[in-house]
Amino acid sequence: MLDEFLAEGPTAEELERIKITTYGDTVRMLESLYLRAMMLAGGTIGEGNPGQFELDQAAFDAVQAEDVLVAVNQWLGRPNYRLTVVPQTRYAAGPDGADRSGLPPMGPESELVLPPVREGRLSNGIRVLHARRDGTPTVDMVMAFDAGGAADQGLKPGLQGFTVGLMDDGTTTLTGQEFTQAQEMLGARMYAWADSDTTSFSVSALTRALDDTVDLWSDYIRDPAFRDADLERERGMAVSGVQQALSDPTSIAGRVFTYLMFGADHAYGAPLAGRADVIRSYRREDLTAFHQRFIRPDNAVIFAAGDAEFDVLMATLEASFGDWTAPAAPRGETTIAGVADQTAPRVVLVDRPGSVQSVIRVGHVTPNGLDPRNFDLDVLNGILGGGFTSRLNMNLREEKGWTYGAGSNVSDALGPQVFSVSTSVQTDRTADALSEIARELNEIGGVRPPSGEELDLYRRGQVLTLSDRFETNNAMVGYLSYVTRFEHPYEWITTLPDRYAALTPEIVGAAASMLHPDAMTWVIVGDLTRIEAGVRALGLGEVEVWDAEGNRLR
């Protein structure tokens, strides 16, 4: 292949595809203040011209196939080219006049101003929300469907993720390779993902290619091929992934913990055993049935942000999606049941002989994502384990040095959420780490409630970064999706500074009543010959030993 490239160089199509992709990458980099500063600084230091990146882009655009052929033979042909780098005298450090004796003073807090949002519907009823943002010639969009992991309930476990993943392998008119090449020729990016409640298909389009990109996006969403050859290839990879996961302690801990939270039959749960057999049972009819039930216009919302007028965007979306009608099959529904409160602690150990670390998961189910108490709980979690300077990380990592990091989290879900502590610690400190986690969980709701200093640090970290969260169109789309999912008003984020300012240590401390240190689930994956006795001696709760597929061994 290299000899062929040395002889012939790139084709015109290959060169054009690379130019378009590079242009798209550069444009998207300009959305970030940090990357803009890097580009300006790089040009200033290297060439004395802060706008050098524009000259570099123009030079790149002017490259011809013959230029590439000459360069590739010069650098990759024989005899091999040897490059020796020696210091140059053209650059020298000079005085910058900066005061390095201390940090510069904080500037004034910048007010977060959201762009106006317009809303409309396509002729087939699909709701569209669009935030117009100038600055970079791109438009980012997400088509979100009421599905997510919860859509697997009553179906073959894991079907949602497998179906959505296989959609990347092409449409009825394009193979997977052709689909990827089509994106590159448009400078577009398309991908899909899912959370517990939502399945989303994302696109980032260059404004100059918006119509063609939306056409391709429509083909991707509406007409997946689900070819047998692709299905078999993805099936083999998925089965291999399951087998690898059964030996990965982090994966084992996560899956066992989720199983203990929700069981096999809850919409947010999944069985532990037999996953490979389930994947082997997937048929094309399963995938097409899922697509017809959930990936359909009467189950969709489009969120958009970027450099396009609302009417222009609506016309483009109408041309590509307006004739999409729901299939005759009934629309899929998700049922998110509550979960009974845990009343007693439980400890599950999973053996991984020879492991040099123990993976730890601790937690329990908390109220659903629409509960108004979640704001206070999130702040409490931020102090306990939600950041680098939180209690758990400062204790286990900075003070003790037993782990690379420790933290806690409250999951995002419309139904029952989960509070969890996560870390991996050196094996000989497993019992000590568990003891410290238990102490931190008890103290934050008892003898050492949140302090004013901790609350102020967390508050500043949240408020001072609010305006940075919307640098990109993709971030704006994510926000539109978030407030819609959790039934917040569009202006919700602009109210947060006042809400944080109104908090007191007493208010945040009261949220600790939502945590129950005496009724936690503890999952530890590690070398039981070295850790089991120590864990049992802590008296955290009744101890069970499972294998990685949920079978109780003792």
Number of C-alpha atoms within 10 A of each C-alpha: 6 11 11 9 13 18 14 13 21 17 11 10 11 14 17 18 19 16 20 19 19 17 18 21 13 16 16 18 16 18 19 15 13 11 14 15 13 13 18 16 17 17 19 14 11 11 11 12 14 17 15 18 16 13 12 12 14 12 10 14 16 11 13 13 18 12 11 16 16 14 14 16 18 14 13 13 15 8 9 10 11 7 7 5 6 6 6 7 6 5 9 6 5 6 5 6 6 7 8 7 6 6 7 9 6 6 6 7 11 12 12 18 12 15 13 10 15 13 13 15 16 17 12 15 16 21 18 22 21 27 24 17 22 15 12 17 19 27 28 26 27 26 25 24 21 23 25 23 23 27 29 22 22 11 11 16 22 19 20 24 18 17 21 24 14 20 24 22 22 22 21 13 13 19 17 18 11 14 20 17 16 17 22 20 18 20 25 29 18 20 16 18 14 18 15 19 22 21 25 24 19 22 22 27 26 26 18 13 16 21 19 18 26 23 15 22 27 16 20 23 21 19 16 23 23 21 17 11 9 18 21 14 11 17 19 15 12 17 17 12 12 17 13 11 15 15 12 14 23 19 17 23 26 17 21 26 23 20 19 20 22 22 17 17 14 20 22 27 21 24 19 18 14 10 19 16 10 14 20 13 11 19 13 14 10 15 21 15 14 21 21 17 20 25 26 20 23 18 20 21 20 24 24 31 28 28 20 20 13 21 11 12 20 19 14 18 21 18 15 18 22 18 12 17 12 17 14 8 10 10 16 17 14 17 12 18 12 14 17 11 12 16 10 14 19 19 19 23 27 27 20 20 12 12 16 15 21 30 24 26 24 23 25 25 26 24 20 20 20 17 13 10 13 18 15 19 23 18 21 26 25 24 27 25 22 22 20 16 18 20 25 28 24 19 20 22 18 16 10 13 15 22 19 13 19 25 23 24 18 21 17 18 20 18 22 22 22 21 21 23 23 21 25 23 25 17 21 16 18 24 20 18 24 21 16 15 22 17 12 19 22 18 15 24 21 13 8 11 20 24 15 13 10 18 21 16 13 20 20 14 12 15 20 15 13 19 16 13 11 19 14 23 26 23 15 24 24 19 17 23 22 14 15 15 17 14 13 13 10 15 11 10 18 16 10 16 17 10 13 19 13 9 16 15 16 12 14 24 20 17 20 22 13 15 19 20 23 16 17 24 23 24 27 30 31 28 20 21 11 16 20 19 11 16 21 15 9 13 12 21 18 11 18 15 20 17 20 24 16 18 11 13 10 9
